[in-house]
């Protein structure tokens, strides 16, 4: 590293928050946050963290790159504070907002210097770009997350992370690093698939996902027997789920086909839902939950994505004009009614899994984007369904065809307008509570309240006359209008919120390692 750059790096390092603050945030990240995406391997990361502090000066680009990773992990972890385990908004006297701003500023400066010294990049760079994107997501800045993801994927492709780890490009790498490259690519593929659908954009990565480049190692001791899930199982299932839905080619602007949507759903049931490992099946085997405390959290997170994908499959029914519906043969009108029920039940299940996950996290204030986003989106679906005069409809004699292969159980028979509106009201209450710390939740609560026809409490149901405006709102370019609007203070941006989802061809939506820190969690809170 040239001396002038090394001096600049050292000046930035000296501006970092105190070691005790970073110790606390790193430990909190490993214990409470890393289970969500598992971008780092805690034992190796913590060992490298200790080694990094032991150096007298930073002498290589890799050292500076690790500093960026550390700072961005700390900034991201601070997004989840205060929490039930740390109820104040300071760490050792420094406000969380100041910690975030300092970490972000120094991390960005160091990242620029690292890029100027090494344009190619490394796994470390891919990881810290991902953490920058996840921070943007917590702040509701989905366009910025998309840009960070784009940068991370380009670096990953330059260093060969998207290629089979057995190829010659990976010669000389330790097996652990090869596995972390596979796991990082798995996350990139999942985010690329989900975010491109939410924003109605072309994915950066091809739709195929080579089995040769999937994670394959158990990085923790096998304490639950041969059938026990590995810590990364949920992330791997998320990639499989993304790959399944991406296997269907949908032509942009194509007319919604009831029969094709039905066939997709039936294949989803037979080819995906029935093949899930027992710990993640819809009727799960919970024998390992005590051994792996994060398993219940991961299970609910995975269920949330499953039901959201079913919403994506059926939600174009909301865009069908009444004149077109009346022109359909009777059997298709029955099928349409059953698909509306399936859509409602999927949205209700999204909200139930959100509630379960939120409860497991302590039911406290959180900026966790997954909870905020799915609460809002599922509630909007239910309100828009209730605006339809023919909802829920009878669905004809016998069980609706769309739910014969029924992941919802008998509950679908109980879909009523009142139940849907009650769930939407509960979702609004959650968003209003989370709005105290989350700008994204605040914007969602304000718009959902407007859609429900009231600024605060009450039980108003949207009138059928509102149907055309609601349907029109769902024909926009997916979430591009909503989530980027959170970057602007002007409330007029929220007028476009309801174009957040619904182009007919778009798709919506850890193991712990104990370490002897100089300042443990309890002391850092003092």
N, C-alpha and C positions, 0 to 999 in steps of 0.2 A: 504494500500500500504506500503510495507516495507520501512524503512527510507532510506536505501541506494538507492533504486529505486526511491523514491520520490525526493531525492537529484539530481539524474541523470536527472530526468524529469525536475526539476526546472532549471537546467543548460541549458538544451535545450530550454526551454521556454524563458529564458533570451536572447537567440540568435535570437529570432524571429524578423522579420522586425518591424518597429515602428507601434504603434497602428493606426496612421493616414493612413499609407499605407494599412494596412489590412482593415480598415474601407472603404477606397475607393474601394478596390477589392471586398469586400463583397457586397457593394452597386451596383457596376458595374455588378457583377454576377447576382444579383436578377433582375436588370433592363434589362440586355441585353443578358444573357446567359442561365438562368434557364429554359426558355421556350422550349429549345431543348429537354431536357430529363425529367425535373421536378422530380429530385431525392430527393429534399427536399421540405418541405412546408415552403415558405418564412416567414410567420408570426411567426410560432413556432421556426424556425431556428434563426431568428433575435432576438427573445426574449431570447433564450438560449445563443446566442452570447453575449448579454449584461450581462446576469447573469454570464457567464463564466469570463468575464473581471472583474466583481465585486468581485470575490473571491480573497482572499489574497494569497492562495496557493492551489495547486491541491491535493486533498486528496483521490481520488478514481480512479480506472481504467477508469470509464466512463468519468471523467474529462479529462484524458489524451487522451482517444479515441476521444472525441470531438475536442481536439486540432489537432489531425491528420486530422479529417474531415475538419476543418477550413483551415488548411495549404494546403490541397490538392484541396479544392475549390478555394483558392486564386491562386495557381499555375495554375490550369485549366483556370480560368478566365483570367489570364495574357496572355494565348495563343491567346486571341482574341484582344489583344492590340499591337500596336496602332490601333485606330478605328476612324470613323468620329467624335465621341464625345470626343476623347482623342488622339490627333494627335502626341504626343511626346512619346519617348521611355523611359521615366523616370516617376516615381511617387515620389514626394517630394524629388527629387534629387537622388533617387536610380534607377539604370538601371533595366529594366524589366527582363533581363537575370539573373542579380544578385538576384532579388526577387525570380524568379523561382527556381534557384539553392538552395537558402537558405531554401525556403519552402519545397522543395523536400528532402533535406538532413535531416532537423529536423523532418519532417513528417515520413520519413522512420525509423529514429532512434526510435521515439516514438512508431511507429507501432510494432516494434520488441519487445519493452518492454511490450506493452499491451498484445501481444500474449503470452509472457512468463508468465504473471500474470493471464491471463484468456484465456485458449486455446479454449473455446467454441465460444466466440464471441458474437455479438449483431447486431441489425439493424444498429447502427452507424458504425460498422466495415464493414458490407456489403456496406454501402454507400461510405465510403472512399476508399474501394477497387475499386468500380466502377469509382470514380473520378480519381483514379490513372490510370485505364485502358483508360478512355476517354482522358487523357493527352497523353498517349502512342499513341492513335489513331491520335491525332493532329500532333504528330511528325512522323507519317507514320510507327510506329513500331507495326504492326498488330499482330505479334507473341506475343509481350509483352502484348498487349491488350487481346489476347486470354488467356494468362496465368493469368492475373489479373481477368478476367471474371471467369475462372475456380475456383480461390480462393474464389471469392465472392459467387459463387453458392454453394461451399462446406460449407461456413459459413452459408449461407441462409438455407441450408438443416439441418444443425446442430441445428439451433435455430427455425426451424419449419416455416420459411417464405413461403415455398413451399406448406404448408398445409392450408386447409380451416381455415380462421380466426375465425370461429365459434366454433372450436374444443377446448377441455379443455386446450390444451397447451397454448392457448392465454388468459386464465382466468387471470383477474387482470390487463390487459392492457387497457389503455384508447382507446376509439373508434378512435381517431385521429391516434394513433400509429398503430392500426390494419389496418386502411386505408392506411397508408404509407407503411406498410409491403406488402399489396396487390399491391400497385403501384410499389414498388421496384421489386417485383417478375415479374410484367408485363414487366418492362424494361429488366430484366434478360432474360426472355423468348424470347423477340424480338431480343436482341443482340445475344443470343445463336443461334437462328435460322438463322439470316443473316450472322453472322461471320463464322459459321460452313459451310455454303454454299460457302462463298467466299474463304475459306481455304480448301474446300473439305475434311472436317473432320466430325466425328460423333458428333452430338450435345450432350451436357452434360445432358440436360433435356429431358424428354419424349416428344413425339410430341403432346400429348393431353394437353389441357389447360382448367382446370375445371372452369366452369362459377361461381362456388361457391367461387372461390378465386380471382375473378376479382374485380377491383375497383368498388365501388358502391356509394360513398358519394360525394356530392357537397361541396367542401371546400371553396367556395367563395359565396358571396351573389347572389341570383338568380335575376339578373337585366335585363335579356333579355327575360323573359317569359319561358313558359314550354318547348318550342322547341329549345331554345338557347343552343349551345354547352357548355359543361363544359370545364374547362381549360385542363383537362387530356384526352379529347375525342380523340385527334390525336394519343396519345400514345396507347390508347386502340385499336384504329383502326389498328395501326401498328401491335399489337399483333394478332388481328384477321386475318390480311393479312398473317402474318407468319404462323399462324395455318392452314390457307386454303392451302397454297402450301405444307406444311409439311404433309398434309393428303394424298398426293399422294406418294405411295411407289415406288421408282425408284431403280432398281437393278444396282449396280455399274458395269460399262462396258457394259450395255445393249445397243443394237443397237437402234438408233433413229427411232422412229415410227411416221411417219407423221400424221397418223390417231389419234393416242393417244394424240399427242401434240395438234391437233385440238380440240379433245374432252375436254382436260384440259382447253383450252382457252374458249370454249363455256360455260363450267361450271363456269369459273371465271367470265364471263360476267353475267350469269343468277343468280348465287348464291352469288356473292360478289358485283360487281360493281352496280347492280341495287338495292342493299339493303343499300347503304351508306346514312348516314344522310344528309339532304339537304345542310348543310354548307360545306360538304366535297365531294358532288357529283361532277362529272366531269363538269356538268353545275351547278355551285354552287349558292346557295342563299346567297347573301352577305349582308343581312340586319343587321347582327350583327358585321360586320367588324369594325365599328367605336366604338362600345362598348368594343370590345376585340381587341386591337391593334396587338396582336401577332397572331390572327387567320389567316390573310393572309399568314404569314410566315409558320405557321403550315400546312396550306393547300398545299402550294407549296412543302414543305418537304414530305408530304404524297403522292402527285402526283408523285414526283420523284421516290418513292419506288414502286408505282403501275406500272409505265411504265418500271422500271428496272425489275420487276418480269415478265412482258410480254417478255422482251428481253431474260430472262433466259429460258422461255418456248420454244422459237423458235431458239435460237442461235446455237444449234447443227446442223442446216442446213449448217453452214459454214464448217463443218467437213466432209461432204459427198464427197466421191471421184467422179470425173466426170464420170468414167466408171460405177459406181453404179447408178448415176443419169440417164445416157443414157439407162440403162437397165430397168428403171421403166416404168410401163404402162403410157400411155399418160395422163390419168386423175391424176395420182400421180405427174407427172411432172408439170402439171398446179397447183396442190395444193402446190407443192414445191415453185413454182414461187410466189404464193400468200403469202406464209409464209415468204419468203425473204422480200417482201414488208411490211408485218406486222412488221417484225423485224426492218426494216429500219425506219418505222414510229414510232415505240416505242422508238428507240434510238434517233430520232429527238425530240420526245416529252420529253425525259429525258433531253436533252440539253436545250430545251425551258424552262422547269421548273427550271433547274439550273440557267439559265440566269435571270428568274423572281425572284427567291429567292435571288440571288446575288445582284440584283438591289434593292430589298427591304431592304437589309442589307447595302446599301450605295454604292454598286459596288466598294468597296475599297479592299485593301489587307486583306486577311484572311487566317487563317490556318484551317478553318472549314473543317474537313475531308470529310464530305458529299459532299461539292461542288467540292473539288479536285478529289475525287475518281470517282464520277459519270461523271464529265467532261471528264476524261481520258477514262474510260471504254466505254462510249457511242461513243466517237470519234473513238476508235479502232474498234468497231463493224461496224461503217459506212465505214471506210477505207477497212476493210476486205470484206465487201459486194461489194464494188466498184472494187475489184480485180477480182471478178467473171465475166467472159465474158458474162454470160446470165442475168446479173442484169442491170436494174430492170425487164426486160422481159415484155411480154404482159399480162400474167396471164389468157389468154383465153378470151372468151366472157363473158361480165357481170362482176359484182363485184367479187373480189377474195373471196373464201369461208372463208378464215381465218379472214376476216374483215366484214362479213355480220353483225354480232353483233359488230358494229363499234364504239369504244370509241374515235376514231380519227376524226370522221366526214369525210367530203369530201376530206380532205387534202391528204389522201392516194393515190388518183388518181394523185396527183402531185409529187409523189416520183420519182426523177430523180437522175442520177449519179452526175450531177452538183450540185444539191441541197445538196446531202449528203456530197460531198467534201467541199462545202462552209461551211457547219456546222462544219466539222472536222477542217477546217482552223480557224474558229472562236474559237473553243475549244482550239486549240493550242495557240491562242493569249491570252486567259484567263489564261491558265496554265503558260505561259511565264510571265504574269504580276504577278501572285500569287507566282511564283518562287523566287521573290525578298525577301520573308520572309518564304516560305514553302519549306522544303527539298523534301517533297513528290511531290509537284507541279513541282519542278525543275527536278526531275527524270522522271516524267510523260511527261513533255514538251520535254525533250531531246529525249525520246524514241518515242513519237508520231511524232516529227520532222523527226526522222530517218525513221519511217514507211512511212511517206508521201514522203520520197525520197529527202529531202532537209534539210539543217541545219537551214536556216532562211527563210525569206519571199519567195513568189512565189506561183504558182498555179499548181505545178506538181501533176499529178494523178499517183498512183502506176500502174506499168505495169502488164498485166496479167501474165507475167512470174514469178511475185513474189507470185502468188497465193499459190503455194505449201508450201513455207516457212511460209506464214501467217497462212494457215490452220494447219500446223504442230504446230505452236506456240499456237494454241488454244486447243491443245489436252493434255496439261500438267495438273498439279495438282492444277488447279484454281489459286488463288492469292498468294499462298504460296511462289512462286518464286519472285514475284514483291515486295509486300509491305515489307517483311522482309529485302529486299535488301537495303532499305533506311537506315538501321542501319549501313551500311558499306560504307566507303568513296570510295571504289574501283569501278570505273565506269564499270568494267567488269561484275559486278553483274547485271547490267541493260540488258545485253544480253539475260537474261532469262525473261525479262519483259512480253513478249507476250505470255508466258504460264500462264499469270495472270488469265485468265478466260476461261472456256470452256470445261471441261470434260463433257461428255454428260449427266451425272447424277447429276451435281452440279448446285447450284443456287446462282447467283452473290451475288451480293447484295444484361402563367405564370403570373400567376397573380403577380402584383407588390405590394409591401408593403412599405409605406413611414415610414422612421425611422429617428429620430433626431440624426444623427451622429455628433460627435464632429467636424469632418472635412468633409463637404459635397463635392460632386464631383467637383464643380467649384474651391473650395479652394485647393483640393488635387492636381489639375492640375498645380497650381502655383509653 
